[in-house]
């Protein structure tokens, strides 16, 4: 089995991929957000796991508090936006199945 240590040192970086899924690290600075009111992945489910920090996910019309240890499923086609708290950075590991982004991103 292949294991790789992942260091979150960039805003969004694909760190591993297969033909069926891919993993990314996302690091948002305090007060930063990603996504929008029309952001969605048409064919990929996104699992978002909070490594550190606090924030909020808005998925469709549902608001979910993000803190270390929280795992959130954003299903294909669901509009979503992720926010870091105003005072704390937010780092997440994201799994996309099937892959959503080019491997060289």
C-alpha positions in Angstrom: 0.0 0.0 0.0 1.3 3.5 -0.9 1.3 6.2 1.7 2.3 9.8 1.2 2.7 12.6 3.8 0.8 15.7 2.7 1.8 19.2 3.7 -0.7 21.9 3.3 1.5 24.8 1.9 -0.6 26.2 -0.9 -4.2 27.5 -1.4 -5.3 24.5 -3.5 -3.1 21.6 -4.7 -3.9 18.2 -6.1 -1.6 15.8 -4.2 -2.6 12.4 -5.4 -4.8 10.8 -8.1 -6.0 7.6 -9.7 -8.3 7.1 -12.6 -11.2 6.9 -10.1 -10.5 9.6 -7.5 -8.1 12.4 -6.5 -7.0 14.1 -3.3 -6.3 17.8 -2.8 -5.2 20.0 0.0 -6.9 23.4 0.4 -5.6 26.1 2.7 -7.7 29.3 3.1 -6.4 32.3 5.0 -8.6 33.9 7.7 -11.6 35.6 6.1 -10.9 33.9 2.7 -13.5 31.9 0.8 -13.7 29.7 -2.3 -16.6 28.7 -4.5 -19.6 30.9 -5.2 -23.4 30.8 -5.6 -22.9 28.9 -8.9 -19.9 26.7 -8.0 -20.6 23.0 -8.4 -19.0 19.8 -9.7 -21.3 18.3 -12.2 -19.9 14.7 -12.2 -17.8 14.5 -9.0 -18.7 14.0 -5.3 -16.4 16.0 -3.0 -15.6 14.8 0.5 -14.1 17.7 2.6 -12.3 16.8 5.8 -11.2 19.7 8.1 -7.6 19.3 9.3 -7.3 22.6 11.1 -9.0 25.9 11.7 -12.7 26.8 11.6 -15.1 28.1 9.1 -18.4 27.4 7.3 -19.6 25.5 4.3 -22.7 26.6 2.5 -24.1 23.7 0.5 -27.2 24.5 -1.4 -29.2 26.3 1.4 -27.6 24.4 4.3 -24.9 26.0 6.5 -22.4 23.7 8.1 -19.9 24.7 10.8 -16.4 23.5 10.0 -13.9 22.6 12.7 -11.1 20.0 13.0 -12.4 16.4 12.5 -15.5 17.4 10.5 -16.2 15.4 7.3 -18.7 16.8 4.8 -20.0 15.3 1.6 -20.8 17.7 -1.2 -22.6 15.6 -3.8 -22.2 16.1 -7.6 -24.4 19.0 -8.7 -24.7 20.7 -5.3 -23.8 24.4 -5.3 -21.3 25.2 -2.6 -19.0 27.8 -1.1 -16.4 27.3 1.7 -15.4 30.1 4.1 -12.5 30.4 6.6 -13.4 32.1 9.8 -12.5 35.8 10.0 -9.8 35.1 12.6 -8.4 31.7 11.7 -6.9 29.9 8.7 -8.8 26.8 7.4 -7.0 23.7 6.0 -8.9 20.8 4.5 -8.2 17.6 2.6 -10.6 17.1 -0.3 -11.4 13.8 -2.1 -13.1 14.0 -5.6 -14.6 10.9 -7.1 -14.3 10.7 -10.0 -11.5 13.2 -10.5 -12.6 16.8 -11.0 -9.4 18.6 -11.8 -6.4 18.1 -14.2 -3.7 16.1 -12.5 -1.1 18.9 -13.1 -3.1 21.6 -11.2 
